[in-house]
Amino acid sequence: MTNRTPPDFWHPPIDETIVHTPHSRILVFGDAAPATLTIAIPTFRRPLLLQETLRSVLTQTDLSAVRVVVVDNDPESNGHTVLLDAMPELRALNFRYLRNHENVGLFGNWNACIAAADTEWVTVLNDDDLLEPAFVATIRDILAGDPTIDAVACSMRELDTRDDRSELRGTSRRERIKDFLRFGFRDRITLTPRSLFYRNIGGSSLGLVTKPGIVRAVGGYQRAEYPAADYFLNVRLAARFRFVRLRQVLTQVRIEENVSAKRDVMLDCLRQGREIQRALLDAHAVPAWRDRFSGPFLRMAIDEWNARWHADLNGREVGERTGLRVPVRSTVLTRIAGIAMRAF
């Protein structure tokens, strides 16, 4: 485990996939129509989930000036034929289906989505996640009402599809308390490196709407920072641009048995979260005393991940990965400290 923050944390080299990813344009419909927002969907061998995701796009209350772009990361794929047979209504959209010439990996394909966007705004929608019907209309109103915003993220609900079920989880009492401590009576907050110190409250790419140029300006999603590249990117965005997080729930994230649920991936996420904390401390972006609470906050993150993913992470192992002293189990004092720090 490294104990030093990489020197290029704040200004990493631009990932080449966000500049240009060689691809073929397989399907193009309505390309002449004007567009200001690209909904870019990275996909890889999940045709049925992709169709479900696209249907959530089609249910939007406002699709004017929206371009939908699917970026297929399987160079051998003929998924466009299956997709068009199942959803002929895509012909009526401003729609493109691109296929990469080579597999550029998860975050490389997210970058490819940014690179493929030639509109003012872009959002990356994974091929297993969903948009609420009001997503586009709400985001458009927010951006029109505040032209100083460079990036905006929304809240999300969980769609648990494990064990052959499909359960859409509402907002629990715990989540409502956390939301109140985070937002108070406001409908949005401006994210800063300080507010991202303990956890990635900006979320993943889901529901994040940005200008393509500012994502390129911070280097894009760095594949070397897998699996927490989205966390790194959010911190860099918050440090250099006006990044707003909405209280409103506008997306659904799917909880399923996938690579994110693997134990080693979770441990690497926690380890890299600690690297981000070191970078913020080294840059004096947060006061040093806040680091005293890093261990208890990590304990709470372990409890939440164990409950959500049915994992068996423990404080000892996480402490070894992160170099932090992590409580063996949550205590009343730990929870009180967490509540106090969120309120602060």
FENLIN-V465796 format. One record per residue. N is the residue number from 1. RES is the residue in one letter. SS is DSSP state (2 for helix, 1 for strand, 0 for the rest). OMEGA is omega in radians with two decimals (NA if undefined). D_CENTER is the distance of its C-alpha to the mean C-alpha in Angstrom with 1 decimal. Layout:
n={N	N}
res={RES	RES}
ss={SS	SS}
omega={OMEGA	OMEGA}
d_center={D_CENTER	D_CENTER}
//
This chain:
n={1	2	3	4	5	6	7	8	9	10	11	12	13	14	15	16	17	18	19	20	21	22	23	24	25	26	27	28	29	30	31	32	33	34	35	36	37	38	39	40	41	42	43	44	45	46	47	48	49	50	51	52	53	54	55	56	57	58	59	60	61	62	63	64	65	66	67	68	69	70	71	72	73	74	75	76	77	78	79	80	81	82	83	84	85	86	87	88	89	90	91	92	93	94	95	96	97	98	99	100	101	102	103	104	105	106	107	108	109	110	111	112	113	114	115	116	117	118	119	120	121	122	123	124	125	126	127	128	129	130	131	132	133	134	135	136	137	138	139	140	141	142	143	144	145	146	147	148	149	150	151	152	153	154	155	156	157	158	159	160	161	162	163	164	165	166	167	168	169	170	171	172	173	174	175	176	177	178	179	180	181	182	183	184	185	186	187	188	189	190	191	192	193	194	195	196	197	198	199	200	201	202	203	204	205	206	207	208	209	210	211	212	213	214	215	216	217	218	219	220	221	222	223	224	225	226	227	228	229	230	231	232	233	234	235	236	237	238	239	240	241	242	243	244	245	246	247	248	249	250	251	252	253	254	255	256	257	258	259	260	261	262	263	264	265	266	267	268	269	270	271	272	273	274	275	276	277	278	279	280	281	282	283	284	285	286	287	288	289	290	291	292	293	294	295	296	297	298	299	300	301	302	303	304	305	306	307	308	309	310	311	312	313	314	315	316	317	318	319	320	321	322	323	324	325	326	327	328	329	330	331	332	333	334	335	336	337	338	339	340	341	342	343	344}
res={M	T	N	R	T	P	P	D	F	W	H	P	P	I	D	E	T	I	V	H	T	P	H	S	R	I	L	V	F	G	D	A	A	P	A	T	L	T	I	A	I	P	T	F	R	R	P	L	L	L	Q	E	T	L	R	S	V	L	T	Q	T	D	L	S	A	V	R	V	V	V	V	D	N	D	P	E	S	N	G	H	T	V	L	L	D	A	M	P	E	L	R	A	L	N	F	R	Y	L	R	N	H	E	N	V	G	L	F	G	N	W	N	A	C	I	A	A	A	D	T	E	W	V	T	V	L	N	D	D	D	L	L	E	P	A	F	V	A	T	I	R	D	I	L	A	G	D	P	T	I	D	A	V	A	C	S	M	R	E	L	D	T	R	D	D	R	S	E	L	R	G	T	S	R	R	E	R	I	K	D	F	L	R	F	G	F	R	D	R	I	T	L	T	P	R	S	L	F	Y	R	N	I	G	G	S	S	L	G	L	V	T	K	P	G	I	V	R	A	V	G	G	Y	Q	R	A	E	Y	P	A	A	D	Y	F	L	N	V	R	L	A	A	R	F	R	F	V	R	L	R	Q	V	L	T	Q	V	R	I	E	E	N	V	S	A	K	R	D	V	M	L	D	C	L	R	Q	G	R	E	I	Q	R	A	L	L	D	A	H	A	V	P	A	W	R	D	R	F	S	G	P	F	L	R	M	A	I	D	E	W	N	A	R	W	H	A	D	L	N	G	R	E	V	G	E	R	T	G	L	R	V	P	V	R	S	T	V	L	T	R	I	A	G	I	A	M	R	A	F}
ss={0	0	0	0	0	0	0	0	0	0	0	0	0	0	0	2	2	2	2	0	0	0	1	1	1	1	1	1	1	0	0	0	0	0	0	0	1	1	1	1	1	1	1	0	0	0	2	2	2	2	2	2	2	2	2	2	2	2	0	0	0	0	0	0	0	1	1	1	1	1	1	1	0	0	0	0	0	0	2	2	2	2	2	2	2	2	0	2	2	2	2	2	0	0	1	1	1	1	1	1	0	0	0	0	0	2	2	2	2	2	2	2	2	2	2	2	0	0	0	0	1	1	1	1	0	0	0	0	0	1	1	0	0	0	2	2	2	2	2	2	2	2	2	2	2	0	0	0	0	0	1	1	1	1	1	1	1	1	1	1	0	2	2	2	0	0	1	1	1	0	0	0	2	2	2	2	2	2	2	2	2	2	2	0	0	0	0	1	1	1	1	0	0	0	0	0	0	0	0	0	0	0	0	0	0	0	0	0	1	1	0	2	2	2	2	2	2	0	0	0	0	0	2	2	2	0	0	0	2	2	2	2	2	2	2	2	2	2	2	2	0	0	1	1	1	1	1	1	1	1	1	1	1	1	1	0	0	0	2	2	2	0	2	2	2	2	2	2	2	2	2	2	2	2	2	2	2	2	2	2	2	2	0	0	0	0	0	2	2	2	2	2	2	2	2	2	2	2	2	2	2	2	2	2	2	2	2	2	2	0	0	0	0	0	2	2	2	2	2	2	2	2	0	0	0	0	0	0	0	0	0	2	2	2	2	2	2	2	2	2	2	2	2	0}
omega={3.13	3.11	-3.11	3.09	3.10	-3.06	-3.11	-3.10	-3.03	-3.12	-3.13	3.05	-3.14	3.08	-3.02	-3.11	3.13	3.05	3.10	3.02	-3.12	-3.09	3.02	3.06	-3.02	3.12	3.07	3.09	3.04	-3.00	-3.10	-3.11	3.13	-3.13	3.08	-3.12	3.02	2.95	-3.05	-3.04	3.03	-3.09	3.10	2.99	3.05	-3.00	-3.10	3.10	3.11	3.12	3.12	3.11	3.14	3.10	3.08	3.05	-3.11	3.14	-3.14	3.13	3.14	3.09	3.11	3.11	3.09	3.01	3.10	-3.11	3.01	3.12	-3.07	-3.07	3.11	-3.09	3.13	-2.99	2.90	-3.06	-3.13	-3.14	3.09	-3.10	-3.09	3.06	-3.10	-3.04	3.14	-3.14	3.10	3.13	-3.11	-3.11	2.83	-2.84	3.03	3.02	-3.12	3.08	-3.13	3.11	3.05	3.11	-3.09	3.10	-3.06	-3.08	3.03	3.13	3.00	3.09	3.12	3.08	3.10	-3.12	-3.10	-3.09	3.07	3.09	-3.12	-3.07	3.11	2.98	3.13	-3.10	-3.12	-3.01	3.04	3.14	-3.01	3.03	2.96	-3.06	-3.08	-3.02	-3.05	-3.10	-3.12	3.14	-3.14	3.11	3.14	-3.10	3.11	-3.11	-3.12	-3.09	3.11	-3.10	3.06	-3.13	-3.14	3.09	-3.11	3.05	-3.06	2.99	-3.13	3.05	-3.07	-3.12	3.09	3.06	3.07	3.10	3.08	-3.05	3.09	-3.07	3.03	3.14	-3.12	3.10	3.13	-3.14	3.11	3.10	3.12	3.12	-3.13	3.12	-3.11	-3.02	-3.00	3.10	-3.13	3.09	3.12	3.04	3.04	-3.12	3.08	3.04	3.14	-3.12	3.13	-3.03	-3.04	-3.14	-3.08	-3.12	3.04	3.13	3.11	3.09	-3.07	3.11	3.11	3.10	-3.07	2.93	-3.11	-3.09	-3.11	3.05	3.07	-3.09	3.13	3.02	-3.09	3.07	-3.08	-3.10	3.11	-3.13	3.03	0.10	-3.05	-3.09	3.12	3.09	3.10	-3.10	-3.13	3.12	3.14	3.09	-3.11	-3.11	-2.98	-3.04	3.09	-3.01	-3.03	3.06	-3.14	3.05	-3.03	3.09	-3.08	-3.11	3.05	3.10	-3.08	3.04	-3.10	3.11	3.13	-3.05	-3.13	-3.10	-3.14	-3.04	-3.13	3.12	3.10	3.14	3.11	3.07	3.14	3.11	-3.11	3.02	3.09	3.07	3.10	3.10	3.12	-3.14	3.13	3.10	3.14	-3.13	-3.10	3.09	3.06	3.10	-3.04	-3.07	-3.14	-3.12	3.12	-3.11	-3.08	3.13	3.09	3.11	3.11	3.07	3.11	3.09	3.09	-3.14	-3.13	-3.14	3.10	-3.13	-3.07	-3.00	-3.09	-3.12	3.11	3.10	3.11	-3.05	-3.13	-3.10	3.12	3.09	3.11	-3.13	-3.00	-3.06	3.12	2.99	-3.04	3.10	-3.14	3.10	3.12	3.06	3.08	-3.13	3.11	-3.11	3.10	3.11	3.13	3.12	-3.12	-3.11	3.08	3.13	-3.13	NA}
d_center={25.4	25.3	26.2	25.6	22.6	22.3	24.3	21.8	18.8	18.9	20.0	19.1	20.6	18.9	17.6	20.1	17.8	16.4	20.0	21.2	20.7	24.0	23.8	26.1	25.9	26.9	26.8	27.0	27.9	28.5	27.5	30.0	28.4	26.9	23.1	21.0	17.5	16.1	14.0	13.2	12.8	12.8	15.2	17.4	20.3	19.1	21.3	21.6	17.9	17.5	20.4	19.0	15.7	18.0	20.3	17.6	17.5	21.3	21.6	20.3	23.0	22.7	22.1	24.4	23.4	20.3	20.1	18.3	17.8	17.4	17.1	18.8	18.4	21.7	24.6	27.1	25.4	27.4	24.7	25.4	28.8	27.6	25.0	27.6	30.2	28.0	26.7	29.4	28.1	25.5	28.6	28.7	25.3	24.4	22.9	22.5	22.1	21.7	22.3	21.7	24.9	23.4	20.5	18.2	15.9	12.3	10.8	14.1	13.5	10.2	12.6	15.3	13.6	13.5	17.0	18.2	17.4	20.7	19.9	19.4	15.8	13.1	9.9	8.4	8.9	9.2	12.9	12.8	10.8	12.8	13.3	15.9	19.0	18.8	15.3	16.9	20.0	18.4	16.0	19.1	21.3	19.2	19.1	22.8	23.7	22.3	22.6	21.7	17.9	16.0	12.4	11.5	8.8	10.1	10.8	10.6	13.2	13.5	15.5	17.4	19.1	20.6	24.4	25.0	24.0	21.6	21.0	18.9	18.7	19.6	19.0	21.1	23.5	21.6	18.4	20.7	22.3	19.1	18.1	21.7	21.7	18.5	19.5	23.2	24.6	22.2	19.8	17.4	17.1	16.6	14.3	16.3	16.2	18.5	16.2	13.5	16.3	16.3	12.7	9.1	9.8	7.4	4.6	1.2	2.6	4.5	7.1	6.7	10.2	11.9	15.1	15.1	17.6	15.7	13.0	16.1	17.8	15.5	15.8	12.7	10.6	13.5	14.4	16.7	13.9	12.8	11.4	9.6	9.1	5.7	7.8	10.7	9.4	8.6	12.1	13.7	12.7	13.9	17.0	18.1	17.0	17.0	13.5	13.8	12.1	13.9	15.5	15.8	14.2	13.3	11.1	11.7	9.7	12.3	13.8	16.0	17.8	15.8	15.0	12.5	15.6	17.8	19.4	19.4	15.7	15.3	18.0	16.6	13.3	15.8	17.9	15.4	14.5	18.2	18.4	16.1	18.5	21.4	20.3	20.1	23.4	25.0	24.1	25.5	22.4	23.0	26.4	27.4	28.5	25.0	24.7	27.3	24.9	22.3	24.0	24.3	20.7	19.8	22.3	20.5	17.2	19.4	20.9	17.8	16.4	20.0	20.3	17.0	17.3	21.1	20.9	23.8	22.4	25.1	25.6	28.0	25.9	22.8	25.3	26.6	23.3	22.3	25.8	25.4	27.9	26.1	28.1	29.3	28.4	27.3	30.2	31.0	30.9	27.4	26.1	28.2	26.9	23.2	24.3	26.3	23.6	21.1	24.0	24.9}
//
